[in-house]
Amino acid sequence: MISQATIPFEAPASSASPRSTLAQSPPAALLLAAVGLVVILVSMPRLAQWAAAGNQADAAQAAQVLGPLLSAAPAAHTLGTLMRSTAPLRHRFSDARPLGAGYLVEHHGYLLARAEGGVLFAWPLQSGRTGESAYAWTPDSGLLVHPNKDHRWTGKGQMPRPLDLELPTWRTAP
């Protein structure tokens, strides 16, 4: 017959795991906080650049899609009206915000507006922050891009005009 023997059991001095003890020591906690801060400081500018590049790509695509439709639409059609005119456009631009009477639309950090001659412009809401390049779709040239390095077109008050298309820095978009 097997007898039940009592096995002496000694509890560890602390029931805390080595990990929780490490995190509770002030120098280790400071080190972890410093590493976390460095990761955040390095990541934030890269995330902002990534978001701005995404905004620029969205603006170019919006101009490419809406430009031909807007140039064929009656002059009374606003950009906001056009974006809501069909189910595919409503879906594609569901988060676009018509501003005022719908002649100006905000979409992913860019402003879009119809200009004379069937031209559609797209430029950053805050140049350097929400994007940098400006775009124009014209019936004659298709999609054009301007680097806008000097931030001349930014926000509601600094919209490109058809006359600006004469600048030599506009290029056919790839």
KEDOKOL-508056 format. One record per residue (C-alpha): x, y, z; residue number from 1; chain. Coordinates in nm, 3 decimals, always signed. Layout:
BEGIN
<pt px="X" py="Y" pz="Z" resi="NUM" chain="A"/>
...
% end
This chain:
BEGIN
<pt px="+0.000" py="+0.000" pz="+0.000" resi="1" chain="A"/>
<pt px="+0.116" py="+0.347" pz="-0.087" resi="2" chain="A"/>
<pt px="+0.133" py="+0.581" pz="+0.200" resi="3" chain="A"/>
<pt px="+0.068" py="+0.946" pz="+0.168" resi="4" chain="A"/>
<pt px="+0.378" py="+1.125" pz="+0.258" resi="5" chain="A"/>
<pt px="+0.380" py="+1.486" pz="+0.334" resi="6" chain="A"/>
<pt px="+0.608" py="+1.672" pz="+0.101" resi="7" chain="A"/>
<pt px="+0.732" py="+1.989" pz="+0.252" resi="8" chain="A"/>
<pt px="+0.637" py="+2.284" pz="+0.033" resi="9" chain="A"/>
<pt px="+0.806" py="+2.611" pz="+0.066" resi="10" chain="A"/>
<pt px="+0.635" py="+2.909" pz="-0.092" resi="11" chain="A"/>
<pt px="+0.858" py="+3.151" pz="-0.276" resi="12" chain="A"/>
<pt px="+0.944" py="+3.466" pz="-0.092" resi="13" chain="A"/>
<pt px="+0.737" py="+3.670" pz="-0.335" resi="14" chain="A"/>
<pt px="+0.445" py="+3.550" pz="-0.539" resi="15" chain="A"/>
<pt px="+0.510" py="+3.819" pz="-0.802" resi="16" chain="A"/>
<pt px="+0.656" py="+3.708" pz="-1.130" resi="17" chain="A"/>
<pt px="+1.001" py="+3.834" pz="-1.231" resi="18" chain="A"/>
<pt px="+0.836" py="+4.035" pz="-1.509" resi="19" chain="A"/>
<pt px="+0.607" py="+4.230" pz="-1.279" resi="20" chain="A"/>
<pt px="+0.896" py="+4.288" pz="-1.040" resi="21" chain="A"/>
<pt px="+1.107" py="+4.427" pz="-1.325" resi="22" chain="A"/>
<pt px="+0.833" py="+4.664" pz="-1.435" resi="23" chain="A"/>
<pt px="+0.787" py="+4.785" pz="-1.079" resi="24" chain="A"/>
<pt px="+1.147" py="+4.889" pz="-1.026" resi="25" chain="A"/>
<pt px="+1.185" py="+5.263" pz="-1.093" resi="26" chain="A"/>
<pt px="+1.490" py="+5.242" pz="-1.327" resi="27" chain="A"/>
<pt px="+1.328" py="+4.970" pz="-1.537" resi="28" chain="A"/>
<pt px="+1.000" py="+5.160" pz="-1.556" resi="29" chain="A"/>
<pt px="+1.186" py="+5.473" pz="-1.667" resi="30" chain="A"/>
<pt px="+1.372" py="+5.274" pz="-1.929" resi="31" chain="A"/>
<pt px="+1.048" py="+5.125" pz="-2.064" resi="32" chain="A"/>
<pt px="+0.887" py="+5.470" pz="-2.072" resi="33" chain="A"/>
<pt px="+1.188" py="+5.616" pz="-2.255" resi="34" chain="A"/>
<pt px="+1.183" py="+5.338" pz="-2.515" resi="35" chain="A"/>
<pt px="+0.809" py="+5.388" pz="-2.564" resi="36" chain="A"/>
<pt px="+0.858" py="+5.763" pz="-2.607" resi="37" chain="A"/>
<pt px="+1.132" py="+5.712" pz="-2.868" resi="38" chain="A"/>
<pt px="+0.910" py="+5.471" pz="-3.062" resi="39" chain="A"/>
<pt px="+0.626" py="+5.726" pz="-3.060" resi="40" chain="A"/>
<pt px="+0.852" py="+6.016" pz="-3.161" resi="41" chain="A"/>
<pt px="+1.000" py="+5.818" pz="-3.450" resi="42" chain="A"/>
<pt px="+0.665" py="+5.676" pz="-3.566" resi="43" chain="A"/>
<pt px="+0.449" py="+5.990" pz="-3.563" resi="44" chain="A"/>
<pt px="+0.622" py="+6.179" pz="-3.847" resi="45" chain="A"/>
<pt px="+0.625" py="+5.864" pz="-4.059" resi="46" chain="A"/>
<pt px="+0.255" py="+5.810" pz="-3.997" resi="47" chain="A"/>
<pt px="+0.185" py="+6.173" pz="-4.090" resi="48" chain="A"/>
<pt px="+0.385" py="+6.135" pz="-4.414" resi="49" chain="A"/>
<pt px="+0.199" py="+5.814" pz="-4.493" resi="50" chain="A"/>
<pt px="-0.139" py="+5.982" pz="-4.433" resi="51" chain="A"/>
<pt px="-0.045" py="+6.284" pz="-4.650" resi="52" chain="A"/>
<pt px="+0.068" py="+6.052" pz="-4.932" resi="53" chain="A"/>
<pt px="-0.264" py="+5.868" pz="-4.907" resi="54" chain="A"/>
<pt px="-0.452" py="+6.200" pz="-4.921" resi="55" chain="A"/>
<pt px="-0.259" py="+6.301" pz="-5.233" resi="56" chain="A"/>
<pt px="-0.337" py="+5.971" pz="-5.405" resi="57" chain="A"/>
<pt px="-0.706" py="+6.008" pz="-5.314" resi="58" chain="A"/>
<pt px="-0.711" py="+6.365" pz="-5.451" resi="59" chain="A"/>
<pt px="-0.554" py="+6.255" pz="-5.780" resi="60" chain="A"/>
<pt px="-0.806" py="+5.971" pz="-5.814" resi="61" chain="A"/>
<pt px="-1.098" py="+6.200" pz="-5.727" resi="62" chain="A"/>
<pt px="-0.990" py="+6.452" pz="-5.992" resi="63" chain="A"/>
<pt px="-0.944" py="+6.172" pz="-6.246" resi="64" chain="A"/>
<pt px="-1.293" py="+6.032" pz="-6.177" resi="65" chain="A"/>
<pt px="-1.488" py="+6.356" pz="-6.127" resi="66" chain="A"/>
<pt px="-1.315" py="+6.576" pz="-6.387" resi="67" chain="A"/>
<pt px="-1.462" py="+6.414" pz="-6.699" resi="68" chain="A"/>
<pt px="-1.805" py="+6.381" pz="-6.537" resi="69" chain="A"/>
<pt px="-1.808" py="+6.742" pz="-6.422" resi="70" chain="A"/>
<pt px="-1.692" py="+6.881" pz="-6.756" resi="71" chain="A"/>
<pt px="-1.982" py="+6.700" pz="-6.927" resi="72" chain="A"/>
<pt px="-2.238" py="+6.809" pz="-6.665" resi="73" chain="A"/>
<pt px="-2.447" py="+7.125" pz="-6.701" resi="74" chain="A"/>
<pt px="-2.289" py="+7.433" pz="-6.543" resi="75" chain="A"/>
<pt px="-2.566" py="+7.440" pz="-6.283" resi="76" chain="A"/>
<pt px="-2.442" py="+7.109" pz="-6.137" resi="77" chain="A"/>
<pt px="-2.224" py="+7.164" pz="-5.834" resi="78" chain="A"/>
<pt px="-1.950" py="+6.924" pz="-5.739" resi="79" chain="A"/>
<pt px="-2.154" py="+6.823" pz="-5.434" resi="80" chain="A"/>
<pt px="-2.456" py="+6.749" pz="-5.655" resi="81" chain="A"/>
<pt px="-2.245" py="+6.539" pz="-5.891" resi="82" chain="A"/>
<pt px="-2.094" py="+6.335" pz="-5.608" resi="83" chain="A"/>
<pt px="-2.444" py="+6.246" pz="-5.489" resi="84" chain="A"/>
<pt px="-2.594" py="+6.186" pz="-5.835" resi="85" chain="A"/>
<pt px="-2.536" py="+5.811" pz="-5.868" resi="86" chain="A"/>
<pt px="-2.502" py="+5.523" pz="-5.624" resi="87" chain="A"/>
<pt px="-2.139" py="+5.443" pz="-5.723" resi="88" chain="A"/>
<pt px="-2.033" py="+5.807" pz="-5.673" resi="89" chain="A"/>
<pt px="-2.225" py="+5.834" pz="-5.345" resi="90" chain="A"/>
<pt px="-2.049" py="+5.521" pz="-5.224" resi="91" chain="A"/>
<pt px="-1.703" py="+5.624" pz="-5.345" resi="92" chain="A"/>
<pt px="-1.729" py="+5.974" pz="-5.196" resi="93" chain="A"/>
<pt px="-1.944" py="+5.890" pz="-4.894" resi="94" chain="A"/>
<pt px="-1.715" py="+6.080" pz="-4.659" resi="95" chain="A"/>
<pt px="-1.679" py="+6.390" pz="-4.882" resi="96" chain="A"/>
<pt px="-1.814" py="+6.709" pz="-4.726" resi="97" chain="A"/>
<pt px="-1.972" py="+6.972" pz="-4.950" resi="98" chain="A"/>
<pt px="-1.889" py="+7.315" pz="-4.810" resi="99" chain="A"/>
<pt px="-2.131" py="+7.602" pz="-4.847" resi="100" chain="A"/>
<pt px="-2.353" py="+7.553" pz="-5.151" resi="101" chain="A"/>
<pt px="-2.156" py="+7.248" pz="-5.270" resi="102" chain="A"/>
<pt px="-1.922" py="+7.430" pz="-5.509" resi="103" chain="A"/>
<pt px="-1.633" py="+7.340" pz="-5.283" resi="104" chain="A"/>
<pt px="-1.592" py="+6.989" pz="-5.141" resi="105" chain="A"/>
<pt px="-1.352" py="+6.854" pz="-4.879" resi="106" chain="A"/>
<pt px="-1.233" py="+6.498" pz="-4.932" resi="107" chain="A"/>
<pt px="-0.950" py="+6.330" pz="-4.739" resi="108" chain="A"/>
<pt px="-0.756" py="+6.646" pz="-4.655" resi="109" chain="A"/>
<pt px="-0.804" py="+6.805" pz="-4.997" resi="110" chain="A"/>
<pt px="-1.042" py="+7.062" pz="-5.136" resi="111" chain="A"/>
<pt px="-1.199" py="+7.008" pz="-5.478" resi="112" chain="A"/>
<pt px="-1.365" py="+7.275" pz="-5.689" resi="113" chain="A"/>
<pt px="-1.492" py="+7.325" pz="-6.040" resi="114" chain="A"/>
<pt px="-1.343" py="+7.614" pz="-6.235" resi="115" chain="A"/>
<pt px="-1.412" py="+7.779" pz="-6.571" resi="116" chain="A"/>
<pt px="-1.361" py="+7.577" pz="-6.887" resi="117" chain="A"/>
<pt px="-1.450" py="+7.239" pz="-6.737" resi="118" chain="A"/>
<pt px="-1.144" py="+7.238" pz="-6.510" resi="119" chain="A"/>
<pt px="-1.150" py="+7.058" pz="-6.175" resi="120" chain="A"/>
<pt px="-0.889" py="+7.151" pz="-5.914" resi="121" chain="A"/>
<pt px="-0.783" py="+6.955" pz="-5.606" resi="122" chain="A"/>
<pt px="-0.545" py="+7.118" pz="-5.356" resi="123" chain="A"/>
<pt px="-0.450" py="+7.052" pz="-4.992" resi="124" chain="A"/>
<pt px="-0.663" py="+7.181" pz="-4.708" resi="125" chain="A"/>
<pt px="-0.340" py="+7.245" pz="-4.514" resi="126" chain="A"/>
<pt px="-0.043" py="+7.227" pz="-4.749" resi="127" chain="A"/>
<pt px="+0.245" py="+7.036" pz="-4.596" resi="128" chain="A"/>
<pt px="+0.020" py="+6.870" pz="-4.340" resi="129" chain="A"/>
<pt px="-0.271" py="+6.707" pz="-4.527" resi="130" chain="A"/>
<pt px="-0.080" py="+6.683" pz="-4.856" resi="131" chain="A"/>
<pt px="+0.133" py="+6.901" pz="-5.078" resi="132" chain="A"/>
<pt px="+0.074" py="+6.850" pz="-5.449" resi="133" chain="A"/>
<pt px="-0.209" py="+7.023" pz="-5.633" resi="134" chain="A"/>
<pt px="-0.405" py="+6.854" pz="-5.912" resi="135" chain="A"/>
<pt px="-0.605" py="+6.979" pz="-6.207" resi="136" chain="A"/>
<pt px="-0.815" py="+6.788" pz="-6.453" resi="137" chain="A"/>
<pt px="-0.873" py="+6.965" pz="-6.784" resi="138" chain="A"/>
<pt px="-1.068" py="+6.845" pz="-7.090" resi="139" chain="A"/>
<pt px="-0.761" py="+6.907" pz="-7.309" resi="140" chain="A"/>
<pt px="-0.480" py="+6.767" pz="-7.092" resi="141" chain="A"/>
<pt px="-0.642" py="+6.520" pz="-6.855" resi="142" chain="A"/>
<pt px="-0.488" py="+6.498" pz="-6.509" resi="143" chain="A"/>
<pt px="-0.208" py="+6.742" pz="-6.427" resi="144" chain="A"/>
<pt px="+0.000" py="+6.764" pz="-6.110" resi="145" chain="A"/>
<pt px="+0.188" py="+7.057" pz="-5.954" resi="146" chain="A"/>
<pt px="+0.442" py="+6.996" pz="-5.673" resi="147" chain="A"/>
<pt px="+0.312" py="+7.302" pz="-5.479" resi="148" chain="A"/>
<pt px="+0.639" py="+7.311" pz="-5.281" resi="149" chain="A"/>
<pt px="+0.588" py="+7.679" pz="-5.203" resi="150" chain="A"/>
<pt px="+0.242" py="+7.603" pz="-5.055" resi="151" chain="A"/>
<pt px="+0.078" py="+7.866" pz="-5.278" resi="152" chain="A"/>
<pt px="-0.247" py="+7.667" pz="-5.287" resi="153" chain="A"/>
<pt px="-0.371" py="+7.575" pz="-4.943" resi="154" chain="A"/>
<pt px="-0.705" py="+7.600" pz="-4.772" resi="155" chain="A"/>
<pt px="-1.026" py="+7.770" pz="-4.877" resi="156" chain="A"/>
<pt px="-0.868" py="+8.110" pz="-4.937" resi="157" chain="A"/>
<pt px="-0.594" py="+8.002" pz="-5.177" resi="158" chain="A"/>
<pt px="-0.760" py="+7.810" pz="-5.458" resi="159" chain="A"/>
<pt px="-0.584" py="+7.752" pz="-5.791" resi="160" chain="A"/>
<pt px="-0.730" py="+7.936" pz="-6.093" resi="161" chain="A"/>
<pt px="-0.732" py="+7.838" pz="-6.461" resi="162" chain="A"/>
<pt px="-0.471" py="+8.109" pz="-6.526" resi="163" chain="A"/>
<pt px="-0.235" py="+7.919" pz="-6.291" resi="164" chain="A"/>
<pt px="-0.230" py="+7.630" pz="-6.541" resi="165" chain="A"/>
<pt px="+0.007" py="+7.840" pz="-6.754" resi="166" chain="A"/>
<pt px="+0.283" py="+7.790" pz="-6.496" resi="167" chain="A"/>
<pt px="+0.558" py="+7.565" pz="-6.638" resi="168" chain="A"/>
<pt px="+0.565" py="+7.352" pz="-6.321" resi="169" chain="A"/>
<pt px="+0.239" py="+7.171" pz="-6.404" resi="170" chain="A"/>
<pt px="+0.310" py="+6.823" pz="-6.542" resi="171" chain="A"/>
<pt px="+0.097" py="+6.545" pz="-6.683" resi="172" chain="A"/>
<pt px="+0.026" py="+6.306" pz="-6.396" resi="173" chain="A"/>
<pt px="+0.171" py="+5.957" pz="-6.431" resi="174" chain="A"/>
% end
